[in-house]
């Protein structure tokens, strides 16, 4: 009886906390706003979305998934996978140190043996390689994103400047 009552309360609680669809789906009178996507521009290794500077490659997730292009999403997911693999590979020397911490041979000779240095070197090379592969995928995703928007050029960024901006100027007088 207790089990039956528990299953009954559990099924009722699942029904209570179920997600409901938006009322805009069922009510056609509610106006939906369509947002236009801006092209991505790359200047000195930094991406700009419109005129806003993005803090990193992970900030590109929102415009990529808003476009909903299969190829762009594929390259962005590959970037995330290779970045995660690179971070995991970079953690291998720590695992090696923790695994050999209490062995008496390690305490006598120290950690700077040829094995430890080769583990550090291999993990460094693997991490850098995965990072470079991930960055190439993010570059391909940005190019495909701009091509899908109809903007093929990624390098001509026109930033707004005012009279208080610093920089060099070249003037010609005729």
Secondary structure as GFF3:
##gff-version 3
##sequence-region A 1 174
A	DSSP	alpha_helix	2	16	.	.	.	ID=ss1
A	DSSP	alpha_helix	23	26	.	.	.	ID=ss2
A	DSSP	beta_strand	40	43	.	.	.	ID=ss3
A	DSSP	beta_strand	46	49	.	.	.	ID=ss4
A	DSSP	beta_strand	52	53	.	.	.	ID=ss5
A	DSSP	three_ten_helix	57	60	.	.	.	ID=ss6
A	DSSP	alpha_helix	61	67	.	.	.	ID=ss7
A	DSSP	alpha_helix	70	90	.	.	.	ID=ss8
A	DSSP	alpha_helix	92	99	.	.	.	ID=ss9
A	DSSP	alpha_helix	104	109	.	.	.	ID=ss10
A	DSSP	alpha_helix	114	149	.	.	.	ID=ss11
###
